[in-house]
């Protein structure tokens, strides 16, 4: 972690800001990936296209009946809960 050491040694505002920018640079790609994934289901549900209707009326019920939806859910939830990159706090 970039902020921990700076905070422990009572760094000045400029050094803390620089450390925060390092955190942003490191974590922003993951945040963008998670946010992009979050908008997919609502976008599909709200679209009024033939493909969206087919997915909602046919594919989703099949996925729910066969366990595919549960399998997908179990693969995706850890990304939201734990992230996609290793983070180790250091002080």
Secondary structure, DSSP 8 states (H G I E B T S, - for coil): -HHHHHHHTT--HHHHHHHHHHHHHHHHHHHHHHHHHHHHHHHHHH--SHHHHHIIIIIHHHHHHHTHHHHHHHHHHHHHHH-SS------
